[in-house]
Amino acid sequence: MIQAYYFSPTGTTQSIVKTIATTIDNDSKFHNITKPENRTSVPEFTPDDLIIFGVPVYAGRVPNVLKTYLGKIVGGGARGVAIVVYGNRHYDDALIELTDILTSCGITVVAAAAFIGQHSFSEILAKGRPDQADIAIAKAFAEDLKSTNPKTPVTPPGNRPYRSYYRPKDEHGEPVNFKDIRPVKSADCIQCGHCETLCPVEGICIKCCACVKQCPVGARIFTDLQFIAHKIELEVQFSERKEPEFWTAGHTDEK
Ligand SMILES: Cc1cc2nc3c(=O)[nH]c(=O)nc-3n(C[C@H](O)[C@H](O)[C@H](O)COP(=O)(O)O)c2cc1C
C-alpha cells in the first residue's frame, strides 16, 4: 500500500506529496502530521508498503519538531521515498538527513527528491510554487517510480556529518537568533481564533507561518526588524529560479 506522510504548515509540501502519491496510486493513504495530535501514534509498516515522506526544509535541515516522531517509526522493511520542499534558497543537508532517518528506522529509501515551494516567510520568494511546471515534474517522477519500481537504496547529496543549522546574519555579519520571535496579532485581528487551530507546536514558535499565511484578514504579522531584514535579504539573494532535483536507485536525474 502507498502511505503518504507530510508535515506542511503552509501547504506546499502537501501539494507535492499528494501529487506524487496519487500519480502512483489513486488509493494512497494520507497522513497529515502537521498538528501535534497527529504525531502521537507510532507508524508501523510492512515490506509491502511504499512510504512517501515529505517535509519542508527548515534552516537547511529536517524540522526539529519532527525528530521525536520520526524516531518512533517502525520501518519493517518498507520502501520509502524521501521528499523535501524548500523555499528557493537551498535544501543543504535536509534530504540526506531525512534519507538517513528513514533508513535508520528500517525503511529502504529507493528515491529522493527536492522540490521548491513558496518561501514560508515571503509573499514573493518562489511565489506560487509548486507551479504547473513543478507539478508536471512531480508527476513524471512518480510515473518513473511506478514503471521502474526501484528496490535498491539511493543516497542523495549532502554532508555527513550534517552542516549545522543555517543561521541568518545581521548587518555586522553576526548570527541572529530568532528563537523568541513570533508573529503578533495586528489591530486588524477579528478574534476568529482560526490561527490557534493551525499551530503545529505546543511550545516555542517555529516560525512556520501557518497562522501568517492562513489568517483570513492578514492580521498575523512579524514586526521584528531583524526578521523582516532577513526575509528581504532572502528575497533579494535567492530570487533566481531553482528547479526540482531527484534521485532514483539505478539512475540520477536532475532537471
Ligand atoms: C523556520 C523556517 C526555516 C526555513 N529554512 C529554509 C532553508 O534553509 N532553505 C530554504 O530554501 N527554505 C527554507 N524555508 C522555506 C520552506 O522550506 C519552504 O517555504 C517550504 O515550501 C514550506 O513548506 P510548507 O508549505 O509545507 O510549510 C524555511 C521556512 C521556515 C518556516
The ligand as an SDF file (V2000), in Angstrom:
LIG
                    3D

 31 33  0  0  0  0  0  0  0  0999 V2000
   11.7430   28.1410   10.0250 C   0  0  0  0  0  0  0  0  0  0  0  0
   11.9090   28.0220    8.5470 C   0  0  0  0  0  0  0  0  0  0  0  0
   13.1750   27.7930    8.0130 C   0  0  0  0  0  0  0  0  0  0  0  0
   13.3360   27.6680    6.6280 C   0  0  0  0  0  0  0  0  0  0  0  0
   14.5840   27.3870    6.1230 N   0  0  0  0  0  0  0  0  0  0  0  0
   14.7540   27.2630    4.7870 C   0  0  0  0  0  0  0  0  0  0  0  0
   16.0330   26.9470    4.2300 C   0  0  0  0  0  0  0  0  0  0  0  0
   17.0080   26.6970    4.9470 O   0  0  0  0  0  0  0  0  0  0  0  0
   16.1630   26.9150    2.8710 N   0  0  0  0  0  0  0  0  0  0  0  0
   15.1140   27.1750    2.0390 C   0  0  0  0  0  0  0  0  0  0  0  0
   15.3060   27.2040    0.8300 O   0  0  0  0  0  0  0  0  0  0  0  0
   13.8550   27.4100    2.5370 N   0  0  0  0  0  0  0  0  0  0  0  0
   13.6620   27.4530    3.8790 C   0  0  0  0  0  0  0  0  0  0  0  0
   12.4090   27.6780    4.3940 N   0  0  0  0  0  0  0  0  0  0  0  0
   11.2610   27.7500    3.4730 C   0  0  0  0  0  0  0  0  0  0  0  0
   10.4590   26.4530    3.4150 C   0  0  0  0  0  0  0  0  0  0  0  0
   11.3060   25.3390    3.3270 O   0  0  0  0  0  0  0  0  0  0  0  0
    9.5380   26.4610    2.1790 C   0  0  0  0  0  0  0  0  0  0  0  0
    8.8310   27.6460    2.0940 O   0  0  0  0  0  0  0  0  0  0  0  0
    8.5680   25.2820    2.1430 C   0  0  0  0  0  0  0  0  0  0  0  0
    7.9670   25.2930    0.8700 O   0  0  0  0  0  0  0  0  0  0  0  0
    7.4970   25.3730    3.2190 C   0  0  0  0  0  0  0  0  0  0  0  0
    6.7760   24.1620    3.2450 O   0  0  0  0  0  0  0  0  0  0  0  0
    5.2140   24.0720    3.6720 P   0  0  0  0  0  0  0  0  0  0  0  0
    4.4450   24.9040    2.6810 O   0  0  0  0  0  0  0  0  0  0  0  0
    4.9050   22.6310    3.5080 O   0  0  0  0  0  0  0  0  0  0  0  0
    5.0840   24.5890    5.0550 O   0  0  0  0  0  0  0  0  0  0  0  0
   12.2120   27.7920    5.7600 C   0  0  0  0  0  0  0  0  0  0  0  0
   10.9450   28.0280    6.3180 C   0  0  0  0  0  0  0  0  0  0  0  0
   10.7930   28.1230    7.6810 C   0  0  0  0  0  0  0  0  0  0  0  0
    9.4240   28.3390    8.2420 C   0  0  0  0  0  0  0  0  0  0  0  0
  1  2  1  0
  2  3  1  0
  2 30  2  0
  3  4  2  0
  4  5  1  0
  4 28  1  0
  5  6  2  0
  6  7  1  0
  6 13  1  0
  7  8  2  0
  7  9  1  0
  9 10  1  0
 10 11  2  0
 10 12  1  0
 12 13  2  0
 13 14  1  0
 14 15  1  0
 14 28  1  0
 15 16  1  0
 16 17  1  0
 16 18  1  0
 18 19  1  0
 18 20  1  0
 20 21  1  0
 20 22  1  0
 22 23  1  0
 23 24  1  0
 24 25  2  0
 24 26  1  0
 24 27  1  0
 28 29  2  0
 29 30  1  0
 30 31  1  0
M  END
$$$$
